[in-house]
Amino acid sequence: MAENRHATSIAPITVAPLFGQITIIACFFLSWNLLRVPSTNITFSAAAIFLVAFLLLFSTRLRMAVFGRFTAFWLLGVAMLIGGLLIGSVLNGATTRWLIVGGQYFFALAMLAAVFASLSEWTLHRAALAFVFGVALSQLIGVIAIQFYTYEDLTPIVGRTFLMGNGRLGAMTGEPNSNGAQCAFALVLLVHAALGHRISGWLAFLTGGVIVAGMVASASVTSFIACVLGLGILLVFTSFGVMAKIIVPTALLAIAYVGMGGPVPEIFLSRVAEALVSFDPTQAGTFTGRVALMDEAWRMADDNIFFGLGVDRFREVSVFGAPVHNLYLLLLNEGGILSLLGLITLIICLFAAAFDIQRRNRLNGAMCLAMASIFFTYAASMPHMYDRIWAGPVLLAFAIGMAPVASWLQTYAGPPSYAPPRGGNAGAVA
């Protein structure tokens, strides 16, 4: 939707819809990390979003109030996270690497949030569906490809991470754990759209089936747990009636599929199913190795609590030669207590804003709680999360939740005796 007559800008009103159209395309390819400039972390989606950010900033339409009354806390958390890494990097000669990582954290956590907050609710809902369909297409390509080609066949064409040597699917996301996360995020947004009647039931069912197939092929225990947690929160905080309508038929279909001998990837059975059935986490892929890294990171934290090691230096001092797969411990060691407190501030802000949204709109609030829970879960099992694929879906969900409130605030013209100006969401574009 274009801006109404009450908005002011140095840019022509006719360009406003272009911002939303570019963002929708960017969100479709948000999970496609393989679609990037070679040897860089500049994806097609990131370039498109950067273009929108530049246009919004140039036209004075970029809105920094990304979390409503929680915006100051969010930006403070971003500053603390990046600032702690800066101090550690300067002290340990890793300033050049900080410029890259710190810039990407700022883009993912601040600039991307500002872009989403500057768009209309109509555009945001379509951007969310675009993300869902982009993830579904990625999984469809992956699932079909692994039926006809081997790791050796695919590696020369799409690289080593589209399909791992052990059979795990990375799809267009390019890494199995990240791919599973995109599936979990997409399923929450898909169910939210279905409950909001923005997508038909049969299309939601088919799309969800493709995404689930991709998540199973990625064989990630964290993805499975995060997905169940996210969908459970979404449905419980929406209504138990909806939960019964969705969970019961889905569970019956899954049982029927397995009972009739439907094919299940062997890698999923060995990495995920055995660990869940036996309640033995040591059966879950690299669990033992990750625990050893976390134990090492906890012991090292005493020496790095005030001044960290600097960006990406944990792998250099670790006896395992790898970063710890726990963002909280990694930031504590590389950015000191300041970076850790920054991440904690961001997590608290997400949940506080989600509950605030839930008071006004149960469905939107439940979606935000679910997305925040998935992000919180992955932060405990991944190293640095500066890629847009981590913050992007979460910030998109919160922008949808905040949009009605932002619209009311911008159309409010005074005490109750005054009527707000006509035209709706005056500050949003597209």
C-alpha positions as CSV (number, residue, x, y, z in Angstrom):
1,M,0.0,0.0,0.0
2,A,1.4,3.4,-0.9
3,E,1.7,6.1,1.7
4,N,-1.3,8.3,2.3
5,R,-1.6,12.1,2.0
6,H,-0.5,12.6,5.7
7,A,3.0,11.1,5.1
8,T,5.9,13.3,4.1
9,S,9.0,12.3,2.1
10,I,11.5,13.7,-0.4
11,A,10.9,10.6,-2.6
12,P,8.0,10.2,-5.0
13,I,5.1,8.2,-3.5
14,T,5.0,6.1,-6.6
15,V,8.2,4.2,-5.6
16,A,6.7,3.0,-2.3
17,P,5.3,-0.3,-3.5
18,L,8.7,-1.2,-5.0
19,F,10.2,-1.4,-1.4
20,G,7.7,-4.1,-0.5
21,Q,8.0,-6.0,-3.7
22,I,11.8,-6.2,-3.4
23,T,11.5,-7.3,0.3
24,I,9.0,-10.1,-0.6
25,I,11.4,-11.4,-3.2
26,A,14.3,-11.1,-0.7
27,C,12.3,-13.1,1.9
28,F,11.5,-15.8,-0.7
29,F,15.3,-16.4,-1.0
30,L,16.1,-15.6,2.6
31,S,17.0,-19.3,3.4
32,W,18.9,-19.8,0.2
33,N,22.5,-19.3,1.5
34,L,23.9,-21.1,-1.6
35,L,22.6,-18.2,-3.8
36,R,25.5,-15.9,-2.9
37,V,28.5,-14.1,-4.4
38,P,31.3,-16.7,-4.5
39,S,33.7,-16.8,-1.5
40,T,31.6,-14.2,0.4
41,N,28.7,-14.1,2.8
42,I,26.7,-11.8,0.5
43,T,23.6,-13.6,-0.6
44,F,21.1,-12.5,-3.2
45,S,18.6,-11.9,-0.3
46,A,21.0,-9.8,1.7
47,A,21.9,-7.6,-1.3
48,A,18.1,-7.1,-2.0
49,I,17.4,-6.2,1.6
50,F,20.4,-3.8,1.7
51,L,19.0,-2.1,-1.3
52,V,15.6,-1.6,0.4
53,A,17.3,-0.3,3.5
54,F,19.3,2.2,1.4
55,L,16.1,3.4,-0.4
56,L,14.1,3.7,2.8
57,L,16.9,5.6,4.5
58,F,17.3,7.9,1.5
59,S,13.6,8.6,1.4
60,T,13.4,9.1,5.2
61,R,11.0,6.2,5.5
62,L,13.3,3.9,7.5
63,R,11.8,3.4,11.0
64,M,14.1,2.5,13.8
65,A,11.3,1.8,16.4
66,V,11.5,-1.9,15.6
67,F,10.2,-3.2,18.9
68,G,7.9,-0.5,20.0
69,R,8.5,0.4,23.6
70,F,11.2,-2.3,23.8
71,T,13.2,-0.8,21.0
72,A,15.8,0.9,23.3
73,F,16.5,-2.4,25.0
74,W,16.8,-4.2,21.7
75,L,19.3,-1.7,20.3
76,L,21.2,-1.7,23.6
77,G,21.5,-5.5,23.4
78,V,22.9,-5.2,19.8
79,A,25.4,-2.6,20.9
80,M,26.6,-4.6,23.9
81,L,26.9,-7.8,21.8
82,I,28.9,-6.1,19.1
83,G,30.8,-3.9,21.5
84,G,32.1,-6.7,23.6
85,L,33.4,-8.5,20.5
86,L,35.1,-5.2,19.5
87,I,37.0,-4.8,22.7
88,G,38.2,-8.4,22.7
89,S,39.1,-8.2,19.0
90,V,41.1,-4.9,19.4
91,L,43.0,-6.3,22.4
92,N,43.9,-9.5,20.5
93,G,44.6,-8.3,17.0
94,A,41.4,-9.5,15.4
95,T,40.0,-6.1,14.4
96,T,39.8,-6.9,10.7
97,R,37.7,-10.0,11.4
98,W,35.5,-8.0,13.8
99,L,34.7,-5.5,11.0
100,I,33.2,-8.4,9.0
101,V,31.4,-10.2,11.8
102,G,30.3,-7.1,13.7
103,G,28.9,-5.5,10.5
104,Q,26.9,-8.6,9.8
105,Y,25.5,-8.8,13.3
106,F,24.5,-5.1,13.0
107,F,22.9,-5.7,9.6
108,A,21.0,-8.9,10.8
109,L,19.8,-7.6,14.2
110,A,19.3,-3.8,13.6
111,M,19.1,-2.9,9.9
112,L,17.0,-5.9,8.9
113,A,14.6,-5.2,11.8
114,A,14.3,-1.5,10.7
115,V,13.4,-2.6,7.2
116,F,10.7,-4.9,8.3
117,A,9.3,-2.3,10.8
118,S,9.1,0.2,7.9
119,L,6.7,-1.9,5.8
120,S,3.0,-2.3,5.9
121,E,1.2,-5.2,7.6
122,W,-0.1,-6.3,4.3
123,T,3.4,-6.6,2.8
124,L,4.8,-8.3,5.9
125,H,2.2,-11.1,5.7
126,R,3.1,-11.7,2.1
127,A,6.8,-11.6,2.9
128,A,6.2,-14.3,5.5
129,L,4.4,-16.5,3.0
130,A,7.2,-15.9,0.5
131,F,9.7,-17.1,3.1
132,V,7.6,-20.2,3.7
133,F,7.3,-21.0,0.0
134,G,11.0,-20.3,-0.5
135,V,11.9,-22.8,2.2
136,A,9.4,-25.3,0.7
137,L,10.9,-25.0,-2.8
138,S,14.4,-25.4,-1.3
139,Q,13.4,-28.7,0.4
140,L,11.6,-29.9,-2.7
141,I,14.7,-29.4,-4.8
142,G,16.8,-31.2,-2.1
143,V,14.5,-34.1,-1.6
144,I,14.1,-34.7,-5.3
145,A,17.9,-34.4,-6.0
146,I,18.9,-36.9,-3.3
147,Q,16.6,-39.5,-4.9
148,F,18.5,-39.5,-8.1
149,Y,22.0,-38.3,-7.3
150,T,24.7,-39.1,-4.8
151,Y,27.0,-36.9,-2.8
152,E,29.7,-37.3,-5.5
153,D,27.3,-36.3,-8.3
154,L,26.1,-33.2,-6.6
155,T,29.3,-31.8,-5.0
156,P,30.8,-30.4,-8.3
157,I,27.5,-28.7,-9.1
158,V,26.3,-27.2,-5.8
159,G,29.2,-27.7,-3.4
160,R,29.9,-29.9,-0.4
161,T,27.1,-28.8,1.8
162,F,23.9,-29.2,-0.3
163,L,24.2,-32.9,0.6
164,M,26.7,-34.0,3.2
165,G,28.8,-37.0,2.8
166,N,26.9,-38.9,5.5
167,G,23.6,-38.3,3.6
168,R,22.2,-35.3,5.6
169,L,20.4,-32.7,3.5
170,G,21.5,-29.1,3.6
171,A,19.4,-28.1,0.5
172,M,19.7,-24.5,-0.7
173,T,20.5,-23.4,2.9
174,G,23.8,-25.2,2.6
175,E,24.1,-26.8,6.0
176,P,21.9,-29.5,7.6
177,N,21.4,-27.8,11.0
178,S,20.7,-24.4,9.5
179,N,18.4,-26.1,7.0
180,G,16.4,-27.8,9.8
181,A,16.1,-24.4,11.6
182,Q,14.6,-22.8,8.4
183,C,12.1,-25.6,8.3
184,A,11.1,-25.1,11.9
185,F,10.7,-21.3,11.4
186,A,8.8,-21.8,8.2
187,L,6.3,-24.3,9.8
188,V,5.4,-21.8,12.5
189,L,4.8,-19.1,10.0
190,L,2.8,-21.5,7.8
191,V,0.5,-22.6,10.7
192,H,0.1,-18.9,11.6
193,A,-0.9,-18.1,8.1
194,A,-3.3,-21.0,8.0
195,L,-4.9,-20.1,11.3
196,G,-5.2,-16.5,10.0
197,H,-7.0,-17.8,6.8
198,R,-4.3,-16.3,4.6
199,I,-3.6,-19.6,2.9
200,S,-6.0,-22.5,2.0
201,G,-5.9,-25.6,4.1
202,W,-5.0,-28.0,1.2
203,L,-2.1,-25.7,0.1
204,A,-0.9,-25.4,3.7
205,F,-1.0,-29.2,4.1
206,L,1.0,-29.8,0.9
207,T,3.5,-27.1,1.7
208,G,3.9,-28.3,5.2
209,G,4.5,-31.9,4.0
210,V,7.3,-30.8,1.8
211,I,9.0,-28.8,4.5
212,V,8.7,-31.7,7.0
213,A,10.2,-34.0,4.4
214,G,13.2,-31.7,4.1
215,M,13.6,-31.4,7.9
216,V,13.6,-35.2,8.3
217,A,16.2,-35.4,5.5
218,S,18.4,-32.9,7.4
219,A,18.5,-35.3,10.3
220,S,18.9,-32.7,13.0
221,V,17.9,-33.5,16.6
222,T,17.9,-29.8,17.5
223,S,15.6,-29.0,14.5
224,F,13.1,-31.7,15.6
225,I,13.1,-30.5,19.2
226,A,12.8,-26.8,18.2
227,C,10.0,-27.5,15.7
228,V,7.9,-29.5,18.2
229,L,8.6,-26.8,20.9
230,G,7.7,-24.0,18.5
231,L,4.5,-25.5,17.1
232,G,3.4,-26.6,20.6
233,I,3.8,-23.1,22.0
234,L,2.0,-21.6,19.0
235,L,-1.0,-24.0,19.3
236,V,-1.2,-24.0,23.2
237,F,-1.2,-20.2,23.3
238,T,-3.7,-19.9,20.6
239,S,-6.4,-22.4,21.7
240,F,-6.6,-26.0,22.7
241,G,-9.4,-26.5,20.1
242,V,-7.0,-25.5,17.3
243,M,-4.3,-27.7,18.8
244,A,-6.7,-30.8,18.7
245,K,-7.7,-30.0,15.1
246,I,-4.1,-29.9,13.9
247,I,-2.0,-32.2,16.1
248,V,-4.4,-35.1,16.3
249,P,-4.8,-35.5,12.4
250,T,-1.1,-34.9,11.9
251,A,-0.1,-37.5,14.4
252,L,-2.5,-40.0,12.9
253,L,-1.2,-39.4,9.4
254,A,2.4,-39.8,10.6
255,I,1.6,-43.1,12.4
256,A,-0.3,-44.4,9.3
257,Y,2.7,-43.4,7.1
258,V,5.2,-45.3,9.2
259,G,2.8,-48.2,9.8
260,M,2.4,-48.7,6.0
261,G,6.1,-48.8,5.5
262,G,6.6,-45.3,4.2
263,P,10.3,-44.6,3.5
264,V,12.2,-42.8,6.2
265,P,15.8,-41.6,5.6
266,E,18.3,-44.0,7.3
267,I,20.3,-41.0,8.5
268,F,17.2,-39.7,10.4
269,L,16.7,-43.0,12.0
270,S,20.3,-43.3,13.2
271,R,20.8,-39.7,14.3
272,V,17.4,-38.6,15.5
273,A,14.9,-41.4,16.0
274,E,17.3,-43.6,18.1
275,A,18.2,-40.7,20.4
276,L,14.5,-39.8,20.9
277,V,13.2,-43.3,21.4
278,S,16.0,-44.3,23.8
279,F,16.2,-40.9,25.6
280,D,19.9,-41.2,25.1
281,P,21.4,-37.9,23.8
282,T,24.7,-39.6,23.1
283,Q,23.0,-41.2,20.1
284,A,22.3,-37.8,18.7
285,G,25.0,-37.3,16.1
286,T,27.8,-35.1,17.4
287,F,26.4,-34.6,20.9
288,T,29.4,-36.0,22.7
289,G,31.8,-33.8,20.9
290,R,29.7,-30.7,21.5
291,V,29.6,-31.4,25.2
292,A,33.4,-31.7,25.3
293,L,33.6,-28.3,23.5
294,M,31.1,-26.7,26.0
295,D,33.1,-28.1,28.9
296,E,36.2,-26.6,27.5
297,A,34.5,-23.2,26.9
298,W,33.1,-23.2,30.5
299,R,36.6,-23.7,31.9
300,M,38.2,-21.1,29.6
301,A,35.6,-18.5,30.5
302,D,37.3,-17.6,33.8
303,D,40.2,-16.1,31.8
304,N,38.0,-14.3,29.3
305,I,35.1,-13.0,31.4
306,F,36.0,-9.3,31.3
307,F,38.0,-9.1,28.0
308,G,37.3,-11.7,25.4
309,L,39.5,-13.5,22.9
310,G,38.1,-11.6,20.0
311,V,36.0,-12.7,17.0
312,D,36.6,-16.3,15.8
313,R,39.6,-16.8,18.0
314,F,38.0,-19.5,20.2
315,R,38.8,-22.1,17.5
316,E,42.5,-20.9,17.5
317,V,43.0,-21.6,21.2
318,S,40.7,-24.6,21.5
319,V,42.4,-28.0,21.7
320,F,39.7,-29.2,19.3
321,G,40.4,-26.5,16.8
322,A,36.6,-25.7,16.5
323,P,34.2,-23.1,17.8
324,V,31.9,-24.2,20.7
325,H,28.4,-24.9,19.4
326,N,26.8,-22.7,22.1
327,L,26.4,-19.0,21.3
328,Y,26.1,-18.0,24.9
329,L,29.5,-19.7,25.8
330,L,31.1,-18.5,22.6
331,L,30.2,-14.9,23.1
332,L,31.3,-15.1,26.8
333,N,34.8,-16.3,25.6
334,E,35.2,-14.1,22.5
335,G,33.4,-10.9,23.7
336,G,33.5,-11.3,27.5
337,I,30.6,-10.7,29.8
338,L,29.5,-7.6,27.9
339,S,28.7,-9.6,24.7
340,L,26.9,-12.3,26.8
341,L,24.8,-9.7,28.5
342,G,24.0,-8.3,25.1
343,L,22.7,-11.6,23.9
344,I,20.7,-12.1,27.1
345,T,19.2,-8.7,26.7
346,L,18.1,-9.6,23.1
347,I,16.5,-12.8,24.3
348,I,14.7,-11.1,27.2
349,C,13.5,-8.4,24.8
350,L,12.1,-11.1,22.4
351,F,10.0,-12.8,25.1
352,A,8.9,-9.5,26.7
353,A,7.7,-8.1,23.4
354,A,6.0,-11.5,22.5
355,F,4.0,-11.5,25.7
356,D,3.1,-7.8,25.1
357,I,1.9,-8.7,21.7
358,Q,0.0,-11.7,23.0
359,R,-2.1,-9.4,25.3
360,R,-3.4,-7.6,22.2
361,N,-3.6,-10.4,19.6
362,R,-3.4,-14.0,20.8
363,L,-2.5,-15.5,17.5
364,N,0.3,-13.0,16.7
365,G,1.6,-13.3,20.2
366,A,1.7,-17.1,20.1
367,M,3.6,-16.9,16.8
368,C,6.2,-14.5,18.3
369,L,6.6,-16.7,21.4
370,A,7.1,-19.7,19.2
371,M,9.7,-18.0,17.0
372,A,11.6,-16.6,20.1
373,S,11.7,-20.1,21.6
374,I,13.2,-21.6,18.4
375,F,15.8,-18.9,18.3
376,F,16.6,-19.4,22.0
377,T,16.9,-23.2,21.5
378,Y,19.3,-22.8,18.5
379,A,21.4,-20.2,20.4
380,A,22.3,-23.0,22.8
381,S,23.4,-25.3,20.0
382,M,25.1,-23.1,17.3
383,P,28.2,-20.9,17.1
384,H,28.0,-17.4,15.7
385,M,24.5,-16.6,14.3
386,Y,25.2,-13.5,12.3
387,D,23.7,-14.9,9.1
388,R,20.4,-13.4,8.1
389,I,18.8,-16.8,8.1
390,W,18.8,-16.8,11.9
391,A,17.4,-13.4,12.8
392,G,15.4,-12.8,9.6
393,P,12.4,-15.1,10.2
394,V,12.2,-14.1,13.9
395,L,12.3,-10.3,13.1
396,L,9.7,-10.8,10.3
397,A,7.3,-12.5,12.8
398,F,7.8,-9.7,15.4
399,A,7.3,-7.0,12.7
400,I,3.9,-8.7,11.9
401,G,3.0,-8.7,15.6
402,M,4.1,-5.1,16.1
403,A,2.4,-3.8,12.9
404,P,-1.1,-3.2,14.3
405,V,0.3,-1.3,17.3
406,A,2.6,0.8,15.2
407,S,-0.2,1.6,12.8
408,W,-2.4,2.9,15.7
409,L,0.4,5.0,17.2
410,Q,1.1,6.7,13.9
411,T,-2.5,7.5,13.2
412,Y,-3.3,8.8,16.7
413,A,-3.8,12.5,16.7
414,G,-4.5,13.5,20.3
415,P,-6.9,12.9,23.2
416,P,-10.1,10.9,22.6
417,S,-12.0,14.0,21.6
418,Y,-9.9,14.2,18.4
419,A,-10.3,11.8,15.5
420,P,-7.2,10.2,14.1
421,P,-6.4,11.1,10.5
422,R,-7.8,8.9,7.8
423,G,-5.5,6.6,5.8
424,G,-4.4,3.8,8.2
425,N,-0.7,2.9,8.5
426,A,0.7,6.3,7.7
427,G,4.4,5.5,8.3
428,A,4.6,2.2,6.5
429,V,5.3,1.7,2.9
430,A,4.4,-0.9,0.3
